[in-house]
Amino acid sequence: MGVKAVSLGVVGIILPILPTTPFLLLATIMFSKSSDRLNYKFQNSKLYKKYLEDFIGKRTMTKKRKWTLLIGVDLILLVSLITLVNPYLRTILVILFLVKHWYFYNYVKTSD
């Protein structure tokens, strides 16, 4: 599962619609729970150091990375919101949208 998450994260680097950071965070979780060797290799990779090291260590992101992530996920949520008919699921998506923005504005610091 961790390898799939890394693969989707790499695709997210190329395609601006697919967010990179959440998939790499998922890979970190998966590798840390499955194998110490894979976790060590992933945490010492260039991909981890470039996209996750500051976020995991200091809870900071660059302004560009933060906005790219927020807008990318917002677009995915918007498409889901438009295509869903169930009002309960739509409400959950709106709450998810609001909580995501609240979290990023209050807990993820912006670095230069």
FENFENJO-V930854 format. One record per residue. N is the residue number from 1. SS is DSSP state (2 for helix, 1 for strand, 0 for the rest). OMEGA is omega in radians with two decimals (none if undefined). NEAR is the number of other ideal C-beta (glycine too) atoms within 10 Angstrom. Layout:
# FENFENJO-V930854
N/SS/OMEGA/NEAR, N/SS/OMEGA/NEAR
This chain:
# FENFENJO-V930854
1/0/3.13/12, 2/2/3.13/20, 3/2/3.09/12, 4/2/3.14/12, 5/2/3.09/19, 6/2/3.12/22, 7/2/3.11/12, 8/2/3.08/18, 9/2/3.11/23, 10/2/3.08/15, 11/2/3.11/13, 12/2/3.06/21, 13/2/-3.09/13, 14/2/-3.12/8, 15/0/-3.09/12, 16/0/-3.12/12, 17/0/-3.09/11, 18/0/-3.10/18, 19/0/-3.09/22, 20/0/-2.97/24, 21/2/-3.13/19, 22/2/3.13/16, 23/2/3.10/20, 24/2/3.04/27, 25/2/3.08/16, 26/2/3.11/17, 27/2/3.11/25, 28/2/3.12/20, 29/2/-3.11/14, 30/2/-3.13/19, 31/2/-3.12/23, 32/2/-3.14/15, 33/2/-3.02/10, 34/2/-2.99/12, 35/0/3.10/13, 36/2/-3.13/9, 37/2/3.12/9, 38/2/3.12/16, 39/2/3.11/18, 40/2/3.14/12, 41/2/-3.12/12, 42/2/-3.11/21, 43/2/3.09/15, 44/0/3.14/9, 45/0/3.10/14, 46/2/-3.13/7, 47/2/3.13/15, 48/2/-3.08/19, 49/2/-3.11/11, 50/2/-2.99/13, 51/2/-3.00/22, 52/0/-2.98/21, 53/2/3.13/11, 54/2/-3.11/16, 55/2/-3.11/21, 56/2/-3.10/14, 57/2/-3.01/8, 58/2/-3.06/11, 59/0/3.10/11, 60/1/3.04/15, 61/1/3.03/22, 62/1/-3.13/13, 63/2/-3.13/10, 64/2/-3.12/9, 65/2/3.14/20, 66/2/-3.13/19, 67/2/3.10/13, 68/2/3.12/17, 69/2/-3.11/21, 70/2/-3.11/18, 71/2/3.11/13, 72/2/3.12/19, 73/2/3.09/19, 74/2/3.11/15, 75/2/3.11/14, 76/2/3.11/14, 77/2/3.14/15, 78/2/3.10/12, 79/2/3.11/11, 80/2/-3.14/14, 81/2/-3.13/17, 82/2/-3.05/8, 83/2/-3.13/8, 84/0/3.12/13, 85/0/-3.09/6, 86/0/-3.10/8, 87/2/3.12/8, 88/2/3.11/8, 89/2/3.09/12, 90/2/3.10/15, 91/2/3.11/11, 92/2/3.12/14, 93/2/3.11/16, 94/2/3.10/12, 95/2/3.10/10, 96/2/3.09/14, 97/2/-3.10/16, 98/2/-3.14/10, 99/2/3.13/10, 100/2/3.13/15, 101/2/3.10/13, 102/2/-3.13/10, 103/2/-3.09/10, 104/2/3.13/17, 105/2/-3.07/11, 106/2/-3.00/8, 107/2/3.11/8, 108/0/-3.13/17, 109/1/3.10/13, 110/1/3.10/14, 111/1/-3.13/14, 112/0/none/5
